[in-house]
Amino acid sequence: MKVFGHQWPQGFDINADRPARRQRAHDASVAMRNAEVERKVQRGAGLSRVAQRRKHLGRTAQPLQTTRQQASAKQRQLPIPRAVPAADFGSPRWRQIGHPSGLEPGRYGELRCDQNRDGHGRCALPARETLFGCQEKFIMVQQVSAPGPQQRYDVDANDESLPLLQDLMQRFGDTCRVTSPGGDHDSVVIHNTDDIRHVLLGNRGNYVKGMALNRVRVLLGNGLMASEGELWVRQRRMVQPAFQTQVIRGFAPLMRRANADLIERWAAEAERGEPVNLTHDLSELALNIVLRALFSTDFELLIDAEGSSPFDLLTKETRRDLAFAAKFRALAHLVRAMIDSRRKEQRIEMDLLSILMEARDKDSGEAMPDRALVDEIMTLIVAGHETTASTLNWTWYLLSQNPKVESRLHAAIAETKPALANEPPAECAYVEQVLQESMRLYPAGWLLSRRALGDDQLGGFHVPAGTEIFICPYLLHRHEAHWDRPEAFDPERFAPAAVEARDRFAYLPFSAGPRFCIGTTFSMAEMTMHLSMVARRFQLQYTGSEPPQAEFQINLRTKQDIHMRLVAR
């Protein structure tokens, strides 16, 4: 490390010789002034002025302690430089080193220390004027980067990233830095709930959605899931009324009819002894519900005109690549046609599309622009379909592998009075606990990303502006600091007392903070009704010989369809 133009050896303890060192620094300042005077003499500077400077320097060329006693209180607080061995720059904790006693940390500035790719420390030294009029540099080491692997990796929502994240968590703990292969940016992966709270809530203004969402933007446009800033605030405010509790309750008859049709079809297959393709049927169910909630009568008109629903693309296509994104975005013209038709006919339906068309910005009084309206509708179709279908798919599999939980669920539902046709099912706490535990083990949104707009601190480490921040609910939900026997399927974790005792940022199936999923209430109502109605009629038995493999892409799904054998109850 180079300080005052001198190269200090690694491991050198600069504090061991402080009094002599201070005197040497003082002598160096005097020597610098003497050299300056000599240069002026050689250039013919005025002798009277030179004499005055010599007299001043002679007066100050005495032990530093005497000079300090004569200085003012402010001058007395000269910074005392301290050095740190280069090896310590990679330390896993923040270091604040070397400010004079009585001075506030950071009063004169700070030295940001990081660890280069080759493991060597790097730093920049600020300076300030001393009482001698020359600049004296000092060191204040305050922060270091998080530890991480020397090898470079890409972190993204894909199957390759989960094993990497598991390995990094085991090796480096709750905060880890990963450098991209191109070296153009760093990523920081966090698992500590205090840091997660800080990013999603406490300092949320410093974070925007990360670049991992670029693929989502290609698919969904600039809807709530992808937008930022004032656009997001305005859109969120206008979309929110569509997901109020009383509105969701109005969709209960629709949800009940869709599940009743599914149960009737399953009953026929059960009589024939045929297994059902659970994954496919649940995908169709969730898509049917969200499309009818969005478009109501216009959805029936669309099927009549096209012969089938063009949106069935979401259940037939399993890949979520650019080719799929292009096909799905091409369906946006159908949404625009519905909007134009309703405006032309001045028609208002009891559905989400009409609620969004009638929404007005509270400040300007303006309606949502057509492009934004289409983006929001396309976002709701995908988000309202895939996360719900995936969660129910995993839930039925987990129940089939845990007979005690399944028996408890059947008993809890049997104790609940069946709801009337136009009402949501009576509340059954254990049904919700089963769903919550399923989302703990298999959260559909298994990887969240943010990007830091400005410098910050996470886990005691420096996070520069532009850093990608990754939060992995899949690993967080298995963190032994928050979950006993984390791999076990135990809905009792979500009993009221257990929830109250646990850090709420240890469980993020719908994210958290202001960007908490706006469709949570709709999704939970839909899943609760499905589980209550189907479990009252059937027991589902897994037909596979091996556990289903998980696919870690934008959403966490099963790689292969799950098939179940239905046993009437």
C-alpha positions in Angstrom: 0.0 0.0 0.0 1.3 3.4 -1.0 0.8 6.2 1.6 2.5 9.6 1.5 4.4 8.5 -1.6 5.9 5.6 0.4 5.3 1.9 -0.3 4.5 0.2 3.0 5.3 -3.5 3.1 2.4 -5.9 3.4 1.6 -6.7 7.0 3.4 -3.6 8.3 1.8 -2.2 11.5 1.8 1.5 11.1 0.4 2.0 14.6 3.4 0.5 16.4 5.6 3.6 15.9 3.1 6.4 16.1 5.1 9.2 18.0 8.2 8.8 15.9 6.0 8.6 12.8 4.2 11.8 13.5 7.5 13.5 14.0 8.8 12.2 10.7 5.7 13.4 8.9 6.2 16.8 10.5 9.8 16.8 9.4 8.8 15.9 5.9 6.5 18.9 5.8 9.3 21.2 6.9 11.6 19.7 4.4 9.1 20.3 1.6 8.8 24.0 2.6 12.5 24.4 2.8 12.9 23.0 -0.7 10.2 25.4 -1.9 12.1 28.3 -0.4 15.3 27.3 -2.0 13.7 27.1 -5.4 12.3 30.6 -5.0 15.7 31.9 -4.0 17.2 30.4 -7.1 14.6 32.1 -9.2 15.3 35.5 -7.5 12.4 35.7 -5.2 12.4 38.7 -2.8 14.8 38.1 0.1 12.6 39.7 2.7 9.8 37.3 1.9 12.2 34.4 1.8 13.6 35.5 5.2 10.1 35.6 6.6 9.4 32.1 5.4 12.7 30.8 6.8 11.8 32.4 10.1 8.4 30.8 10.1 9.8 27.4 9.2 12.4 27.7 11.9 9.8 28.5 14.4 7.7 25.4 13.4 10.7 23.1 13.1 10.3 21.9 16.7 8.7 18.8 18.2 5.2 18.3 16.8 3.7 18.1 20.3 4.7 21.7 21.0 3.3 22.9 17.8 0.0 21.1 18.5 -0.2 22.7 21.9 -0.1 26.1 20.2 -2.6 25.3 17.5 -6.3 26.0 17.6 -8.7 23.2 18.6 -9.6 22.6 15.0 -6.0 22.5 13.8 -5.2 20.2 16.7 -7.3 17.4 15.1 -4.8 16.4 12.5 -5.7 13.1 10.8 -3.5 10.2 11.9 -3.0 7.9 9.0 -3.1 4.2 9.7 -2.4 1.4 7.2 -4.0 -2.0 6.8 -2.3 -5.1 5.4 -3.3 -5.8 1.9 -4.6 -9.2 2.9 -7.2 -7.5 5.1 -8.9 -5.8 2.2 -10.7 -9.1 1.4 -11.9 -9.4 5.0 -15.6 -10.4 5.3 -16.4 -7.5 7.5 -16.5 -3.7 7.1 -13.5 -1.9 8.6 -13.3 1.6 9.7 -9.7 2.4 10.4 -7.7 5.5 11.1 -9.8 8.5 12.0 -8.3 10.7 14.8 -9.8 10.4 18.2 -12.7 12.7 18.7 -13.5 13.1 15.0 -16.7 11.7 13.5 -16.2 8.8 11.0 -16.4 10.1 7.5 -15.9 13.8 8.5 -13.0 14.3 6.1 -14.0 11.7 3.6 -13.4 8.0 3.3 -11.2 5.5 1.6 -13.2 2.9 -0.2 -11.3 -0.3 -0.3 -12.2 -3.2 -2.6 -10.7 -6.4 -3.7 -9.3 -6.6 -7.2 -9.9 -9.6 -9.4 -6.4 -10.8 -8.5 -7.1 -10.4 -4.8 -5.0 -7.2 -4.3 -6.4 -4.2 -2.4 -7.2 -1.0 -4.2 -7.9 2.3 -2.7 -8.1 6.1 -3.2 -6.7 8.5 -0.7 -8.5 11.8 0.0 -6.5 14.8 1.3 -7.1 18.0 3.3 -5.1 21.1 4.2 -2.9 20.9 7.3 -1.9 23.8 9.5 1.3 24.1 7.5 -0.7 24.9 4.3 0.4 21.7 2.5 -1.9 18.7 1.7 -1.6 15.7 4.0 -3.2 12.5 2.9 -4.8 10.2 5.3 -6.6 6.8 5.2 -10.0 5.9 6.5 -10.9 2.4 5.4 -14.6 2.0 5.7 -15.9 -0.7 3.4 -15.0 -3.7 1.4 -16.8 -5.8 -1.1 -18.6 -9.0 -0.2 -16.6 -12.2 -0.5 -17.1 -14.4 -3.6 -15.6 -16.8 -6.0 -12.6 -15.8 -8.2 -14.3 -17.6 -11.1 -16.9 -15.5 -13.0 -20.5 -16.6 -13.4 -23.8 -15.4 -14.9 -26.7 -15.4 -12.5 -30.1 -15.6 -14.1 -33.5 -17.3 -13.9 -32.4 -20.7 -15.4 -31.6 -24.2 -14.3 -27.9 -23.6 -14.1 -28.2 -20.8 -11.6 -29.8 -22.8 -8.7 -26.8 -25.2 -8.1 -24.5 -22.2 -8.3 -26.5 -20.2 -5.8 -26.7 -23.2 -3.4 -22.9 -23.7 -3.7 -22.2 -19.9 -3.1 -24.5 -19.9 -0.1 -22.7 -22.9 1.5 -19.2 -21.4 0.8 -19.7 -17.7 1.5 -22.8 -17.4 3.7 -25.7 -14.9 3.4 -23.9 -12.3 1.3 -21.9 -13.2 -1.8 -20.5 -11.2 -4.7 -20.4 -12.7 -8.2 -18.7 -11.1 -11.2 -20.1 -11.6 -14.7 -18.0 -13.4 -17.3 -17.6 -10.1 -19.2 -16.5 -8.3 -16.1 -18.9 -5.5 -16.8 -20.9 -5.7 -13.6 -21.0 -7.4 -10.2 -24.0 -9.2 -8.7 -24.6 -9.6 -5.0 -26.8 -12.5 -3.7 -28.4 -11.9 -0.3 -30.1 -14.3 2.1 -30.2 -12.3 5.3 -33.7 -11.0 6.1 -32.4 -7.6 7.3 -30.8 -7.0 4.0 -33.8 -8.2 2.1 -36.0 -5.9 4.1 -33.6 -3.1 3.3 -33.7 -3.7 -0.4 -37.5 -4.4 -0.8 -38.7 -1.9 1.8 -36.4 0.2 3.9 -34.3 1.7 1.0 -36.5 0.7 -1.9 -36.0 4.0 -3.6 -32.5 3.0 -4.4 -33.5 -0.2 -6.2 -35.2 -0.9 -9.5 -36.1 -4.2 -11.2 -32.9 -5.9 -12.3 -31.8 -6.9 -15.8 -33.1 -10.4 -15.2 -36.5 -8.9 -16.0 -35.6 -7.9 -19.6 -37.0 -11.2 -20.8 -40.3 -10.5 -19.0 -40.4 -7.0 -20.6 -40.2 -8.6 -24.1 -43.1 -10.9 -23.2 -45.3 -8.5 -21.3 -44.4 -5.0 -22.4 -44.2 -2.3 -19.8 -46.9 -3.5 -17.4 -46.7 -3.5 -13.6 -44.3 -6.4 -13.5 -41.7 -4.5 -15.6 -42.3 -0.8 -15.3 -40.5 1.6 -12.9 -40.7 5.1 -11.5 -43.6 7.4 -11.9 -45.1 5.1 -14.6 -45.2 2.2 -12.1 -46.7 4.4 -9.4 -49.5 5.7 -11.6 -50.3 2.3 -13.1 -50.3 0.6 -9.7 -52.7 3.2 -8.3 -55.1 2.7 -11.3 -54.9 -1.1 -11.3 -55.3 -1.5 -7.5 -59.1 -1.1 -7.3 -59.6 -4.1 -9.6 -58.1 -6.3 -6.9 -60.0 -5.1 -3.9 -61.6 -7.8 -1.8 -65.2 -7.0 -2.7 -64.3 -7.2 -6.4 -62.6 -10.6 -5.9 -65.6 -11.9 -4.1 -67.6 -11.0 -7.1 -65.7 -13.6 -9.2 -66.5 -16.4 -6.8 -69.4 -17.8 -9.0 -67.0 -17.8 -12.0 -64.4 -19.7 -10.1 -66.9 -22.2 -8.7 -68.4 -23.0 -12.1 -64.9 -23.5 -13.6 -64.0 -26.0 -10.8 -67.3 -27.7 -11.0 -66.8 -28.4 -14.7 -63.3 -29.8 -14.0 -64.7 -32.0 -11.2 -67.4 -33.3 -13.5 -64.8 -34.2 -16.2 -62.5 -35.8 -13.6 -65.3 -37.8 -12.2 -65.9 -39.4 -15.6 -62.2 -40.2 -16.0 -62.1 -41.7 -12.5 -65.0 -44.0 -13.3 -63.0 -45.3 -16.3 -60.0 -45.7 -14.1 -58.0 -43.3 -16.3 -55.3 -41.1 -14.7 -55.5 -37.4 -15.4 -52.8 -35.1 -16.7 -52.9 -32.8 -13.6 -50.4 -30.3 -15.0 -52.3 -29.7 -18.2 -55.8 -29.6 -16.6 -54.7 -27.1 -13.9 -53.1 -24.9 -16.5 -56.4 -24.9 -18.5 -58.4 -24.2 -15.4 -56.3 -21.2 -14.2 -56.2 -19.7 -17.8 -59.9 -20.1 -18.2 -60.6 -18.4 -14.9 -58.3 -15.4 -15.5 -59.6 -14.9 -19.1 -63.2 -14.9 -18.0 -62.5 -12.6 -15.2 -60.8 -10.2 -17.6 -63.1 -10.4 -20.6 -66.4 -12.0 -19.5 -68.8 -12.0 -22.5 -66.1 -10.9 -24.9 -64.2 -14.1 -24.2 -67.2 -16.1 -25.4 -67.5 -14.0 -28.5 -63.8 -14.5 -29.2 -64.2 -18.3 -29.0 -67.2 -18.2 -31.3 -65.3 -16.1 -33.8 -62.0 -18.1 -33.7 -63.4 -21.5 -33.0 -61.3 -21.8 -29.9 -59.4 -19.5 -27.6 -56.2 -18.1 -29.2 -54.8 -17.8 -25.7 -54.6 -21.6 -25.4 -51.1 -21.0 -26.6 -50.1 -20.6 -22.9 -51.2 -24.2 -22.1 -49.9 -25.8 -25.4 -46.5 -24.1 -25.6 -44.2 -25.2 -22.7 -41.1 -23.2 -23.7 -40.8 -19.6 -22.6 -38.3 -18.3 -25.2 -38.3 -15.4 -27.6 -40.3 -17.4 -30.1 -43.1 -17.9 -27.5 -42.9 -14.2 -26.6 -43.4 -13.1 -30.2 -46.4 -15.4 -30.6 -48.0 -14.2 -27.3 -47.4 -10.5 -28.0 -49.1 -11.0 -31.4 -52.3 -11.7 -29.4 -52.3 -8.1 -28.1 -54.4 -7.0 -31.2 -57.3 -9.1 -29.9 -57.2 -7.2 -26.6 -57.2 -3.9 -28.5 -60.2 -5.1 -30.6 -62.2 -5.8 -27.4 -61.3 -2.3 -26.0 -62.4 -0.6 -29.3 -65.6 -2.6 -29.4 -66.6 -1.6 -25.9 -65.9 2.0 -26.5 -67.8 2.1 -29.7 -70.8 0.4 -28.1 -70.3 2.4 -24.8 -70.5 -1.0 -23.1 -69.4 -1.7 -19.5 -69.1 -5.3 -18.3 -68.6 -6.6 -14.8 -65.1 -7.7 -15.4 -61.5 -6.6 -14.9 -61.2 -5.0 -18.4 -64.0 -2.6 -17.8 -62.7 -1.7 -14.3 -59.3 -0.8 -15.9 -60.9 1.1 -18.8 -62.9 3.2 -16.3 -60.0 3.8 -14.0 -58.8 7.4 -13.8 -55.6 8.9 -12.5 -56.3 10.7 -9.2 -54.1 13.6 -10.1 -54.8 14.2 -13.8 -58.2 12.6 -14.1 -57.0 10.9 -17.3 -57.7 7.3 -18.3 -55.0 4.8 -18.8 -53.4 5.1 -22.2 -54.3 2.3 -24.6 -50.8 0.9 -24.8 -50.4 0.8 -21.0 -53.9 -0.8 -20.8 -52.9 -3.6 -23.2 -49.6 -4.2 -21.4 -51.5 -4.5 -18.1 -54.0 -7.0 -19.5 -51.2 -9.1 -21.1 -49.4 -9.0 -17.8 -52.4 -10.2 -15.8 -53.1 -13.1 -18.3 -49.6 -14.5 -17.8 -49.1 -13.7 -14.1 -52.6 -14.8 -13.2 -52.3 -18.1 -15.0 -48.8 -19.5 -14.6 -48.1 -18.9 -10.9 -51.5 -20.3 -9.8 -51.3 -23.4 -12.0 -47.8 -24.1 -10.9 -48.6 -23.8 -7.2 -51.6 -26.1 -7.4 -49.6 -28.6 -9.4 -46.9 -28.8 -6.7 -49.5 -28.8 -3.9 -51.3 -31.9 -5.2 -48.0 -33.7 -5.6 -46.9 -32.8 -2.0 -50.2 -34.0 -0.6 -49.9 -37.3 -2.4 -46.5 -37.8 -0.8 -47.6 -36.8 2.7 -50.7 -38.9 3.7 -50.9 -37.5 7.3 -51.2 -33.9 5.9 -53.7 -35.1 3.3 -55.8 -36.8 5.9 -55.7 -33.7 8.1 -56.8 -31.6 5.1 -59.7 -33.9 4.3 -60.9 -33.7 7.9 -60.6 -29.9 8.0 -62.7 -29.6 4.8 -65.3 -32.1 6.1 -65.7 -29.9 9.2 -66.4 -26.9 7.0 -70.0 -26.3 5.7 -70.1 -26.3 1.9 -70.7 -22.9 0.4 -73.7 -21.9 -1.7 -73.3 -21.7 -5.4 -72.7 -18.0 -5.6 -70.5 -17.7 -2.5 -66.8 -18.2 -1.9 -66.0 -21.3 0.2 -66.2 -20.9 3.9 -62.9 -20.1 5.4 -60.8 -23.1 6.3 -57.5 -22.1 7.9 -55.8 -25.4 7.2 -56.5 -25.1 3.4 -54.6 -21.9 3.3 -51.8 -23.3 5.5 -51.4 -26.2 3.0 -51.1 -23.7 0.1 -48.7 -21.5 2.0 -46.4 -24.4 2.8 -46.5 -25.6 -0.8 -45.4 -22.1 -1.9 -42.6 -22.2 0.7 -41.1 -25.3 -0.9 -41.9 -24.3 -4.5 -42.3 -20.6 -4.9 -43.3 -19.8 -8.5 -41.2 -16.7 -8.4 -38.1 -18.4 -7.2 -35.6 -15.7 -8.0 -36.1 -11.9 -7.6 -33.7 -9.3 -8.9 -33.0 -5.6 -8.3 -30.4 -3.1 -9.4 -28.8 -0.5 -7.1 -29.1 3.1 -8.4 -26.6 4.4 -5.8 -24.0 3.0 -3.4 -25.3 1.1 -0.5 -24.4 -1.4 2.3 -25.7 -4.9 2.5 -24.5 -7.5 4.9 -21.8 -5.2 6.1 -20.3 -4.8 2.6 -20.1 -2.1 0.1 -22.5 -2.3 -2.8 -21.6 0.1 -5.7 -24.2 1.7 -7.9 -25.2 -0.5 -10.8 -24.8 -3.8 -8.8 -27.4 -6.5 -9.5 -29.0 -7.8 -6.3 -30.5 -11.3 -6.3 -32.9 -12.7 -3.7 -33.7 -16.4 -4.0 -37.0 -17.2 -2.2 -36.4 -20.9 -3.0 -33.2 -20.9 -0.8 -34.6 -18.4 1.7 -37.6 -20.6 2.3 -35.1 -23.4 3.2 -32.8 -21.4 5.4 -32.2 -23.2 8.6 -32.1 -19.9 10.5 -35.9 -19.6 9.9 -37.2 -23.1 9.2 -36.9 -26.2 11.3 -36.6 -29.3 9.1 -36.7 -27.1 6.0 -37.2 -29.9 3.5 -40.3 -31.4 5.3 -43.8 -30.5 4.2 -45.4 -29.2 7.3 -48.4 -26.8 7.0 -48.3 -26.2 10.8 -45.5 -23.7 10.1 -48.2 -21.3 9.1 -50.4 -21.6 12.2 -51.0 -18.1 13.5 -48.5 -18.4 16.4 -45.7 -19.7 14.2 -46.3 -16.9 11.7 -46.2 -14.3 14.4 -42.9 -15.5 15.8 -41.1 -15.6 12.4 -39.5 -12.8 10.5 -42.0 -11.8 7.8 -39.2 -11.3 5.3 -38.2 -15.0 5.6 -41.2 -15.9 3.4 -41.6 -14.2 0.0 -43.9 -16.2 -2.3 -45.4 -13.0 -3.6 -42.3 -10.7 -3.0 -42.7 -7.9 -0.4 -42.8 -4.2 0.0 -44.6 -1.8 -2.4 -44.0 -4.2 -5.3 -45.9 -7.0 -3.4 -47.8 -9.0 -6.1 -51.1 -7.1 -6.8 -52.9 -10.3 -7.7 -52.2 -12.1 -4.4 -55.8 -11.9 -3.1 -57.2 -13.2 -6.5 -54.7 -16.0 -6.6 -55.3 -17.2 -3.0 -59.1 -17.1 -3.5 -58.8 -19.1 -6.7 -56.5 -21.7 -5.2 -58.4 -22.0 -1.9 -61.7 -22.7 -3.8 -60.0 -25.3 -6.0 -58.4 -27.2 -3.2 -61.6 -27.1 -1.0 -63.9 -28.3 -3.8 -61.6 -31.0 -5.3 -60.3 -32.4 -2.0 -63.9 -32.8 -0.8 -64.5 -35.2 -3.8 -61.2 -36.9 -4.6 -58.0 -38.2 -3.3 -55.2 -37.8 -5.8 -52.5 -40.5 -6.1 -49.3 -39.8 -7.9 -48.6 -42.4 -10.7 -44.9 -41.6 -11.3 -42.1 -43.8 -10.1 -39.7 -40.9 -9.5 -40.3 -37.4 -8.0 -41.0 -34.8 -10.6 -38.0 -32.6 -11.6 -38.3 -28.9 -11.1 -37.6 -26.5 -13.9 -36.1 -23.2 -12.8 -36.9 -20.7 -15.5 -38.8 -17.4 -15.1 -41.3 -19.5 -13.0 -40.6 -22.6 -11.0 -42.5 -25.4 -12.7 -42.3 -29.2 -13.2 -40.2 -30.2 -16.2 -42.6 -33.0 -17.0 -46.4 -33.1 -16.6 -47.6 -34.8 -13.4 -50.2 -37.5 -13.8 -52.6 -38.5 -11.0 -55.0 -41.3 -10.3 -58.3 -40.1 -8.9 -60.0 -42.0 -6.0 -63.5 -40.8 -5.2 -64.2 -40.0 -1.6 
